């Protein structure tokens, strides 16, 4: 059995990659290769930064390491999005779908009770 892959270190370059990806996506660039592609494209830009400019990202890495342990081990998708954010969005979508289903069921039940199912208008 192959050894388990260690979680990526959230060092200064990681936080630089997140900003780099956000800037590039704002310009319309996509990263179908995920964070691997971001890493390859951000690397040359990182190499050009002087120590003073890198200090911002070093501070972000230090602040991240000071977070409580339950947040420290947060896992990220290949796109660098925390799983907690993805799961929250999924729960919100599921709640919205449930609300729509309940609304439809209520409208149908009302139409049946009023004996207007055949003439009920559907749509917006």
C-alpha positions in Angstrom: 0.0 0.0 0.0 1.5 3.4 -0.9 2.2 5.8 1.9 -0.4 8.5 2.7 0.2 11.8 1.0 1.0 14.5 3.5 -1.2 17.7 3.4 0.4 20.5 1.6 2.2 23.0 3.8 0.4 26.3 4.0 3.5 28.4 3.7 4.0 31.9 2.1 3.9 30.6 -1.5 0.5 28.9 -0.9 -1.0 32.3 0.1 0.7 33.9 -2.9 -0.9 31.3 -5.2 -4.3 32.0 -3.8 -4.0 35.7 -4.5 -2.4 35.0 -7.9 -5.3 32.7 -8.9 -7.9 35.2 -7.7 -6.2 38.0 -9.8 -6.0 35.9 -12.9 -9.5 34.6 -12.6 -10.7 38.2 -12.3 -9.0 38.7 -15.7 -10.9 35.7 -17.1 -8.2 33.1 -16.9 -9.3 29.6 -15.9 -7.2 26.9 -14.2 -8.6 23.5 -15.3 -5.4 21.9 -13.9 -6.3 23.1 -10.4 -3.7 24.3 -8.0 -1.0 22.3 -9.8 -1.5 24.6 -12.8 -1.7 27.7 -10.5 1.6 26.6 -8.9 3.4 26.3 -12.3 2.1 29.7 -13.5 2.6 31.5 -10.2 6.2 30.2 -9.6 8.0 32.6 -12.0 6.1 35.6 -10.5 7.0 34.4 -7.0 10.7 34.2 -8.0 10.6 37.9 -9.0 9.3 39.1 -5.6 11.9 40.7 -3.4 12.1 39.9 0.4 10.0 42.9 1.3 7.1 41.9 -1.0 7.3 38.3 0.3 7.0 39.4 3.9 3.2 39.9 3.4 2.8 36.3 2.5 5.1 35.1 5.3 2.9 37.1 7.8 -0.2 35.3 6.4 1.4 31.9 6.8 2.4 32.8 10.4 -1.1 34.0 11.2 -2.6 30.8 9.7 -0.4 28.6 11.9 -1.6 30.4 14.9 -5.2 29.5 14.2 -6.9 27.0 16.6 -6.1 23.4 15.6 -9.6 22.7 14.4 -9.1 25.3 11.7 -5.5 24.6 11.1 -6.1 21.3 9.5 -8.7 22.5 7.1 -8.7 20.6 3.8 -8.9 22.3 0.4 -10.2 21.2 -3.0 -7.9 21.1 -6.0 -9.0 24.6 -6.7 -7.9 25.8 -3.3 -11.4 26.2 -1.9 -11.9 25.0 1.7 -14.2 22.0 1.9 -16.1 23.8 4.7 -17.1 26.4 2.1 -18.1 23.7 -0.5 -20.2 21.8 2.1 -21.9 25.0 3.2 -22.8 25.8 -0.4 -24.2 22.3 -0.9 -26.3 22.6 2.2 -27.7 26.0 1.0 -28.5 24.5 -2.4 -30.2 21.5 -0.8 -32.3 23.8 1.4 -33.3 25.9 -1.6 -34.4 22.8 -3.5 -36.4 21.5 -0.5 -38.1 24.9 -0.2 -39.1 24.8 -3.9 -40.4 21.2 -3.6 -42.4 22.2 -0.5 -43.8 25.2 -2.3 -44.9 23.1 -5.3 -46.4 20.4 -3.2 -48.4 23.1 -1.2 -49.7 24.7 -4.5 -50.8 21.3 -5.8 -52.5 20.3 -2.5 -54.3 23.7 -2.5 -55.5 23.2 -6.1 -56.7 19.6 -5.3 -58.6 20.8 -2.2 -60.2 23.6 -4.2 -60.9 21.2 -7.2 -58.9 23.5 -9.5 -56.0 21.2 -10.4 -57.0 21.0 -14.1 -57.1 24.8 -14.4 -54.1 25.5 -12.2 -51.5 27.7 -14.0 -48.0 26.5 -13.9 -44.9 28.7 -14.6 -43.9 32.2 -14.0 
